[in-house]
Amino acid sequence: MSSILPIVIIAVLILGGAIVLIVIGLRNPNTVNERALQERLEEFDRVGEEVDLEKIELSQPFSERVIFPVARKLGELAIRFTPQNARTALAKRLELAGNPGKLDPTLLLSLQFILMAVFGGGIFLVANLGPNGWPITRTILFALIFGILGFFFPSLWLKSKIDRRQLDIRRAMPDALDLLTICVEAGLGFDAAMAKVSEKWETELSLAFARVIREIQLGKVRREALRDMADRIGVNDLSSFVAAVVQSEQLGVSLAKVLRIQSDQMRIKRRQLAEEEAHKAPLKMLLPMTLLIFPSLVIVLISPAAFQMISSGLGEMFGFNPDVIPGWK
């Protein structure tokens, strides 16, 4: 095992460097270097000096000359070996999460395998760093368990992001629909009302409305932009709201009346959701009360009686002599 340890350490270091290079390569496109090179060429042209490409290349920082190109090659390699179906499914989930950290499917899929290797390799190192290493079976078992945890960790993190975003949108919908209803009843168009909502708050829903407005300004039909917004968010309440707005537009029904009905329904659903969470609170409190509060209460209530029983003849009956312990009486 001791002969394998240096190989494992070198492999972990190489893997860590590959992680850094992949992240840099996927987050730094070619346009960055092209823009920097163009700026240097323009500077030489203004000064009137003779353009020397080798001099311009050597004047760039080491990161732009070495690290970024190697990282981009690794990023392209990761993209080439990523399955298309997995990339599509991850792209959908990233869109539902609001694209946190400007991630893309290739990087997230690469992180799953990289974290699996890092977690498993870390456990392998821990098992062999001490003077007495773990048995090989225990090392393999723990490395396998932590490797699986590392593989699913990005998916769990992404799932929590999706749930948190959808919950924020559900909570913001009643207030946003109230403002939409007031604006439409006051005479504004639906697009202008969405603009008011996007200006009023800085929430996920207001950002989604702002994106819909930009898409409409770029030429997309409003009903298609609204349906795309519902698909990007994945909340049933928002999908129902979009369907009602689209139907009112196609059938010629008063939009203000439809918004008023949707606003009342959303407010009722939010109150029902709050009541549901309130009913779940006692069950959620049961575990910490059982593990933390009840044992403390038992210790506080039972300890005086236990001390008196130990000091009495009952304690001597079970072989406990209080005179042996100094300061007991």
C-alpha positions as CSV (number, residue, x, y, z in Angstrom):
1,M,0.0,0.0,0.0
2,S,2.9,2.4,0.7
3,S,4.2,2.1,-2.8
4,I,0.8,3.0,-4.2
5,L,0.4,6.1,-2.1
6,P,2.8,8.4,-4.1
7,I,1.0,7.4,-7.3
8,V,-2.4,8.3,-5.8
9,I,-1.1,11.7,-4.6
10,I,0.2,12.5,-8.0
11,A,-3.1,11.4,-9.6
12,V,-5.1,13.6,-7.3
13,L,-2.8,16.6,-8.0
14,I,-3.2,16.1,-11.7
15,L,-6.9,15.7,-11.4
16,G,-7.1,19.0,-9.4
17,G,-5.2,20.8,-12.0
18,A,-7.5,19.4,-14.7
19,I,-10.5,20.7,-12.8
20,V,-9.0,24.2,-12.7
21,L,-8.1,24.1,-16.4
22,I,-11.5,22.8,-17.5
23,V,-13.3,25.5,-15.5
24,I,-11.1,28.2,-16.9
25,G,-11.4,26.8,-20.4
26,L,-15.2,26.7,-20.3
27,R,-15.6,30.1,-18.8
28,N,-13.0,32.0,-21.0
29,P,-14.0,31.8,-24.7
30,N,-11.7,32.7,-27.5
31,T,-13.2,36.2,-27.8
32,V,-11.3,37.3,-24.7
33,N,-7.9,36.6,-26.2
34,E,-9.0,38.0,-29.6
35,R,-10.1,41.2,-28.0
36,A,-6.9,41.6,-26.0
37,L,-4.8,40.9,-29.2
38,Q,-6.9,43.4,-31.2
39,E,-6.3,46.1,-28.5
40,R,-2.6,45.6,-28.7
41,L,-2.6,45.8,-32.5
42,E,-4.5,49.0,-32.3
43,E,-2.1,50.4,-29.8
44,F,0.9,49.6,-32.0
45,D,-0.9,51.2,-35.0
46,R,-1.5,54.4,-33.0
47,V,2.1,54.6,-31.9
48,G,3.3,53.9,-35.4
49,E,5.7,51.1,-34.5
50,E,6.4,48.1,-36.6
51,V,4.1,45.3,-35.7
52,D,6.0,42.3,-34.4
53,L,3.6,39.3,-33.7
54,E,6.2,37.5,-31.6
55,K,6.6,40.6,-29.4
56,I,2.9,41.0,-29.0
57,E,2.5,37.3,-28.1
58,L,5.3,37.5,-25.5
59,S,3.8,40.7,-24.0
60,Q,0.6,38.8,-23.1
61,P,0.3,37.4,-19.5
62,F,1.3,33.8,-18.9
63,S,-2.3,32.9,-18.2
64,E,-3.4,34.0,-21.7
65,R,-0.4,32.4,-23.4
66,V,-0.4,29.0,-21.7
67,I,-3.2,28.4,-19.2
68,F,-6.2,29.6,-21.1
69,P,-5.3,27.7,-24.4
70,V,-4.7,24.4,-22.5
71,A,-7.8,24.9,-20.6
72,R,-9.9,25.5,-23.7
73,K,-8.5,22.3,-25.2
74,L,-9.6,20.3,-22.2
75,G,-13.0,22.0,-22.3
76,E,-13.4,21.0,-25.9
77,L,-12.4,17.5,-25.1
78,A,-15.0,17.3,-22.3
79,I,-17.7,18.6,-24.7
80,R,-16.7,16.0,-27.4
81,F,-17.2,13.0,-25.0
82,T,-20.4,14.2,-23.3
83,P,-23.5,12.3,-24.5
84,Q,-26.1,14.5,-26.3
85,N,-29.0,13.2,-24.3
86,A,-27.3,13.9,-21.0
87,R,-26.4,17.4,-22.1
88,T,-30.0,18.1,-23.1
89,A,-31.4,16.8,-19.8
90,L,-28.9,18.8,-17.8
91,A,-29.5,21.9,-19.9
92,K,-33.2,21.6,-19.0
93,R,-32.5,21.3,-15.3
94,L,-30.0,24.2,-15.4
95,E,-32.7,26.3,-17.1
96,L,-35.2,25.4,-14.4
97,A,-32.6,26.4,-11.8
98,G,-32.0,29.8,-13.4
99,N,-28.5,28.9,-14.8
100,P,-26.7,29.3,-11.4
101,G,-23.1,30.3,-11.7
102,K,-23.3,30.5,-15.6
103,L,-22.9,26.7,-15.7
104,D,-23.4,24.6,-18.8
105,P,-24.3,20.9,-19.1
106,T,-20.8,19.9,-20.1
107,L,-19.2,21.5,-17.0
108,L,-21.8,20.0,-14.7
109,L,-21.4,16.6,-16.1
110,S,-17.6,16.8,-15.9
111,L,-17.9,18.0,-12.3
112,Q,-19.9,14.9,-11.4
113,F,-17.1,12.5,-12.5
114,I,-14.4,14.8,-11.2
115,L,-16.0,15.0,-7.7
116,M,-16.5,11.2,-7.7
117,A,-12.8,10.8,-8.3
118,V,-11.8,13.5,-5.8
119,F,-14.0,12.1,-3.0
120,G,-12.9,8.5,-3.6
121,G,-9.3,9.5,-3.9
122,G,-9.5,11.6,-0.8
123,I,-10.8,8.7,1.2
124,F,-8.1,6.5,-0.2
125,L,-5.4,9.0,0.9
126,V,-6.9,9.3,4.4
127,A,-6.9,5.6,4.7
128,N,-3.2,5.3,3.8
129,L,-1.7,8.4,5.4
130,G,-1.4,7.0,8.9
131,P,1.2,4.5,10.1
132,N,-1.5,1.8,10.3
133,G,-3.5,1.9,7.1
134,W,-7.0,0.6,6.8
135,P,-7.7,-2.9,5.5
136,I,-8.0,-3.0,1.7
137,T,-11.7,-4.0,1.9
138,R,-12.7,-1.2,4.2
139,T,-10.7,1.3,2.0
140,I,-12.4,0.2,-1.2
141,L,-15.9,0.2,0.5
142,F,-15.5,3.8,1.9
143,A,-13.9,5.0,-1.4
144,L,-16.8,3.6,-3.3
145,I,-19.4,5.1,-1.0
146,F,-17.8,8.6,-1.0
147,G,-17.3,8.4,-4.8
148,I,-21.0,7.8,-5.3
149,L,-21.8,10.7,-3.0
150,G,-19.4,12.9,-5.0
151,F,-21.0,11.9,-8.2
152,F,-24.5,12.8,-7.0
153,F,-23.5,15.9,-5.1
154,P,-23.9,18.3,-8.1
155,S,-27.3,16.8,-8.9
156,L,-28.5,17.3,-5.3
157,W,-27.2,20.9,-5.3
158,L,-29.0,21.6,-8.6
159,K,-32.2,20.0,-7.3
160,S,-32.1,22.3,-4.2
161,K,-31.6,25.3,-6.5
162,I,-34.6,24.3,-8.6
163,D,-36.8,23.8,-5.6
164,R,-35.8,27.1,-4.0
165,R,-36.3,29.0,-7.2
166,Q,-39.8,27.5,-7.8
167,L,-40.8,28.2,-4.2
168,D,-39.7,31.9,-4.5
169,I,-41.8,32.2,-7.7
170,R,-44.8,30.7,-6.1
171,R,-44.6,33.1,-3.2
172,A,-44.1,36.1,-5.5
173,M,-46.9,35.3,-7.9
174,P,-49.9,36.7,-5.9
175,D,-48.3,40.1,-5.4
176,A,-47.1,40.2,-9.0
177,L,-50.6,39.4,-10.3
178,D,-52.1,42.0,-8.0
179,L,-49.8,44.6,-9.6
180,L,-50.5,43.3,-13.1
181,T,-54.3,43.5,-12.4
182,I,-54.1,47.1,-11.1
183,C,-51.9,48.2,-14.0
184,V,-54.2,46.6,-16.6
185,E,-57.3,48.0,-15.0
186,A,-55.7,51.4,-14.9
187,G,-55.4,51.3,-18.7
188,L,-51.9,50.0,-19.3
189,G,-51.2,47.2,-21.8
190,F,-50.1,43.7,-20.6
191,D,-46.5,44.3,-21.8
192,A,-46.3,47.6,-19.9
193,A,-47.8,46.0,-16.8
194,M,-45.1,43.3,-17.0
195,A,-42.5,46.0,-17.3
196,K,-43.9,47.6,-14.1
197,V,-43.6,44.3,-12.3
198,S,-40.0,43.8,-13.4
199,E,-39.2,47.4,-12.2
200,K,-40.9,47.0,-8.9
201,W,-39.2,43.9,-7.5
202,E,-35.9,42.0,-7.9
203,T,-37.3,38.5,-7.8
204,E,-37.0,35.5,-10.1
205,L,-40.5,36.2,-11.4
206,S,-39.7,39.8,-12.2
207,L,-36.5,38.7,-14.0
208,A,-38.6,36.2,-16.0
209,F,-41.0,38.9,-17.0
210,A,-38.1,41.1,-18.0
211,R,-36.8,38.4,-20.3
212,V,-40.3,38.0,-21.8
213,I,-40.4,41.7,-22.6
214,R,-36.9,41.6,-24.2
215,E,-38.0,38.6,-26.3
216,I,-41.2,40.4,-27.5
217,Q,-39.1,43.5,-28.4
218,L,-36.9,41.2,-30.5
219,G,-39.8,40.0,-32.5
220,K,-41.1,36.9,-30.7
221,V,-44.9,36.5,-30.4
222,R,-46.2,37.3,-26.9
223,R,-48.0,34.0,-26.4
224,E,-44.8,32.1,-27.5
225,A,-42.7,34.1,-25.2
226,L,-45.1,33.5,-22.3
227,R,-45.2,29.7,-22.9
228,D,-41.4,29.6,-23.1
229,M,-41.2,31.4,-19.8
230,A,-43.6,28.8,-18.2
231,D,-41.4,26.0,-19.6
232,R,-38.2,27.6,-18.2
233,I,-39.7,27.9,-14.7
234,G,-41.7,24.6,-14.5
235,V,-44.3,25.9,-11.9
236,N,-47.9,24.6,-12.5
237,D,-49.5,27.8,-11.2
238,L,-47.5,29.9,-13.6
239,S,-48.4,27.5,-16.5
240,S,-52.1,27.9,-15.6
241,F,-51.7,31.7,-15.5
242,V,-50.0,31.7,-18.9
243,A,-52.7,29.5,-20.4
244,A,-55.4,31.7,-19.1
245,V,-53.7,34.8,-20.5
246,V,-53.2,33.2,-23.9
247,Q,-56.8,32.0,-24.1
248,S,-58.1,35.4,-23.1
249,E,-56.1,36.9,-26.0
250,Q,-57.3,34.4,-28.5
251,L,-61.0,34.5,-27.5
252,G,-61.2,38.2,-26.9
253,V,-62.1,38.0,-23.2
254,S,-61.4,40.9,-20.9
255,L,-57.8,40.6,-19.7
256,A,-58.4,42.6,-16.6
257,K,-61.2,40.2,-15.5
258,V,-59.0,37.2,-16.2
259,L,-56.1,38.7,-14.2
260,R,-58.4,39.5,-11.3
261,I,-59.6,35.9,-11.1
262,Q,-56.1,34.5,-11.4
263,S,-54.9,36.9,-8.7
264,D,-57.6,35.8,-6.3
265,Q,-56.8,32.1,-7.0
266,M,-53.1,32.6,-6.5
267,R,-53.7,34.3,-3.1
268,I,-55.9,31.5,-2.0
269,K,-53.3,28.9,-3.0
270,R,-50.6,30.8,-1.2
271,R,-52.7,30.8,2.0
272,Q,-53.4,27.1,1.6
273,L,-49.7,26.5,1.1
274,A,-48.9,28.4,4.3
275,E,-51.5,26.4,6.2
276,E,-50.1,23.1,4.8
277,E,-46.6,24.1,6.0
278,A,-48.0,25.0,9.4
279,H,-49.6,21.6,9.7
280,K,-46.2,20.0,8.9
281,A,-44.4,22.0,11.6
282,P,-45.3,19.6,14.5
283,L,-44.0,16.6,12.6
284,K,-40.8,18.4,11.7
285,M,-40.3,19.5,15.4
286,L,-40.8,15.9,16.6
287,L,-37.3,14.7,15.7
288,P,-35.2,17.5,17.3
289,M,-37.5,17.4,20.4
290,T,-37.0,13.6,20.7
291,L,-33.2,13.7,20.3
292,L,-32.3,17.0,22.0
293,I,-35.1,18.4,24.3
294,F,-36.6,15.3,25.9
295,P,-33.2,13.8,27.0
296,S,-32.3,17.1,28.7
297,L,-35.6,17.2,30.5
298,V,-35.2,13.6,31.6
299,I,-31.7,14.4,33.0
300,V,-32.9,17.5,34.9
301,L,-36.0,15.8,36.4
302,I,-34.6,12.4,37.2
303,S,-31.1,13.4,38.4
304,P,-32.1,14.6,42.0
305,A,-34.1,11.5,42.6
306,A,-31.3,9.3,41.3
307,F,-28.8,10.9,43.6
308,Q,-31.1,10.4,46.6
309,M,-31.6,6.8,45.7
310,I,-27.8,6.2,45.3
311,S,-27.1,7.8,48.7
312,S,-29.8,5.7,50.4
313,G,-29.6,2.0,51.3
314,L,-30.8,1.2,47.8
315,G,-27.5,2.2,46.3
316,E,-25.6,0.1,48.8
317,M,-27.8,-2.8,47.9
318,F,-26.5,-2.7,44.4
319,G,-22.9,-2.3,45.5
320,F,-22.5,1.4,45.3
321,N,-20.6,2.9,48.3
322,P,-21.0,6.8,48.4
323,D,-18.2,7.1,51.0
324,V,-15.6,6.0,48.4
325,I,-16.3,9.1,46.2
326,P,-14.9,12.3,47.9
327,G,-17.3,15.2,48.2
328,W,-20.4,13.0,47.4
329,K,-22.2,13.8,50.7
